[in-house]
């Protein structure tokens, strides 16, 4: 989940800004000297604070969030086809790998 603040005021997604692949695009550039705070809650919370120049309306997201979003989209697509034999096989293998990782630690 993303929360975007402009000078401490929570912005409304789809109205004040939109998110794209690895970016946040404001409808209009925030005024010069404003502070944009971007909080990304997944997979772990990260906060980015940017100072604006009055012309820029496109800002980068934390790269971990872009990776998380891409992975989530892939898993959502795969879940739609969970009954396909190849997808079912990959999910079964992934479950085994995840069980081993959880048992033996992250590294």
C-alpha positions in Angstrom: 0.0 0.0 0.0 1.2 3.5 -0.8 0.4 6.7 1.1 1.4 10.0 -0.5 1.5 13.2 1.5 2.1 16.8 0.2 3.3 19.0 3.0 1.8 16.6 5.5 -1.7 16.3 3.8 -2.7 12.9 2.6 -3.2 12.9 -1.1 -6.1 11.0 -2.9 -5.0 8.3 -5.3 -6.6 8.6 -8.8 -7.3 12.3 -8.1 -4.2 14.0 -6.8 -1.8 11.4 -8.1 -1.5 8.1 -10.0 1.0 5.3 -9.6 2.7 3.7 -12.6 5.5 1.2 -12.9 7.9 2.4 -10.4 6.6 6.0 -10.3 4.1 8.4 -8.8 2.7 11.0 -11.1 0.9 14.1 -9.7 -2.0 15.6 -11.6 -0.2 19.0 -11.3 3.3 19.6 -10.1 3.5 20.3 -6.4 4.4 23.9 -5.6 8.1 24.7 -5.3 9.5 24.0 -1.9 6.8 21.5 -1.0 7.7 18.2 0.7 6.4 15.0 -0.8 6.4 12.1 1.5 5.9 8.6 0.0 5.2 5.8 2.4 5.3 2.2 1.1 3.9 -0.4 3.4 4.8 -3.5 1.5 6.8 -5.7 1.9 8.4 -3.6 4.6 7.6 0.0 5.4 9.8 2.5 3.6 9.5 6.3 3.6 10.9 8.6 1.0 10.8 12.4 1.4 11.4 14.6 -1.6 11.6 18.4 -1.9 9.8 19.8 -5.0 10.9 22.4 -7.6 7.4 23.4 -8.8 8.0 21.8 -12.3 8.4 18.1 -11.6 5.3 16.0 -11.4 6.8 12.5 -11.8 8.7 10.9 -8.9 10.3 7.5 -8.5 8.9 4.9 -6.1 11.1 2.9 -3.8 12.5 0.1 -6.0 11.4 -2.6 -3.5 7.8 -1.6 -4.0 8.1 -1.8 -7.8 9.5 -5.3 -7.5 6.8 -6.2 -5.0 4.1 -4.9 -7.3 5.5 -6.8 -10.3 5.7 -10.0 -8.3 2.2 -9.6 -7.0 0.9 -9.1 -10.5 2.7 -12.2 -11.7 1.2 -14.3 -8.8 -2.3 -12.8 -9.5 -2.0 -13.9 -13.1 -0.8 -17.4 -12.1 -3.6 -17.7 -9.6 -6.1 -17.2 -12.4 -4.7 -20.2 -14.2 -4.1 -22.4 -11.1 -5.9 -25.3 -12.7 -3.5 -25.4 -15.7 -1.1 -28.4 -15.2 2.1 -26.3 -15.8 1.0 -23.6 -13.3 -0.2 -26.1 -10.8 3.3 -27.8 -11.0 5.1 -24.5 -10.4 2.9 -23.7 -7.4 3.6 -27.1 -6.0 7.3 -26.6 -6.4 7.1 -23.1 -5.0 5.4 -24.5 -1.9 8.2 -27.0 -1.3 10.9 -24.3 -1.8 9.0 -21.9 0.6 8.7 -24.6 3.3 12.5 -25.2 3.0 13.3 -21.5 3.2 11.1 -21.0 6.3 12.6 -24.1 7.9 16.3 -23.1 7.2 16.1 -19.3 7.3 16.2 -16.7 4.7 19.8 -17.0 3.4 
